[in-house]
């Protein structure tokens, strides 16, 4: 199930107000997305893993002195 941000008040499986979050199958609410009632929410990307084997890069301005 996908998460959607409610942009306009509507009644689905229950009443939804503007700003609510709705979980639904994307195919079931495609008409609401197309009409600007719902907006898909993007999942937060995980931060890139740090490679602890390599030393941290120093500021070049400080390294030149």
C-alpha positions in Angstrom: 0.0 0.0 0.0 1.2 3.5 -0.9 0.9 6.6 1.2 -0.8 9.7 -0.2 -1.1 13.3 1.0 -4.7 14.6 0.9 -4.8 17.9 -1.0 -8.6 18.3 -1.0 -11.2 17.1 1.4 -13.0 13.9 0.2 -14.8 10.8 1.4 -13.2 7.5 0.7 -13.3 4.6 3.0 -13.7 7.3 5.7 -13.8 11.2 5.5 -10.4 12.7 4.7 -9.5 16.4 5.5 -6.9 18.5 3.7 -3.4 17.6 5.0 -4.3 14.0 6.1 -2.3 11.0 5.1 -4.2 8.2 3.3 -2.9 4.7 2.6 -4.4 3.0 -0.4 -3.5 0.8 -3.4 -2.2 3.1 -6.1 -4.6 1.6 -8.7 -7.6 2.3 -6.5 -6.9 6.0 -6.1 -5.4 6.8 -9.5 -8.4 8.9 -10.5 -8.0 11.0 -7.3 -4.3 11.6 -8.1 -5.2 12.6 -11.7 -7.8 15.1 -10.4 -5.4 16.7 -7.8 -7.2 15.3 -4.7 -4.2 13.1 -3.6 -0.5 13.5 -4.0 1.9 10.5 -3.7 4.3 10.8 -0.8 7.9 10.0 -1.5 9.7 7.6 0.9 12.8 9.1 2.4 16.0 7.8 0.9 18.5 6.2 3.3 21.7 8.2 3.7 24.8 6.8 1.9 26.9 4.5 3.9 30.2 5.9 5.0 33.3 4.0 4.1 35.2 3.9 7.4 38.3 2.4 5.7 39.1 5.6 3.8 40.3 8.7 5.7 38.1 11.7 5.8 38.9 14.4 3.2 40.3 17.5 4.8 39.6 21.0 3.7 42.1 21.8 1.0 42.5 25.4 2.1 43.7 24.3 5.6 45.9 21.4 4.2 47.9 23.8 1.9 49.2 25.9 4.8 
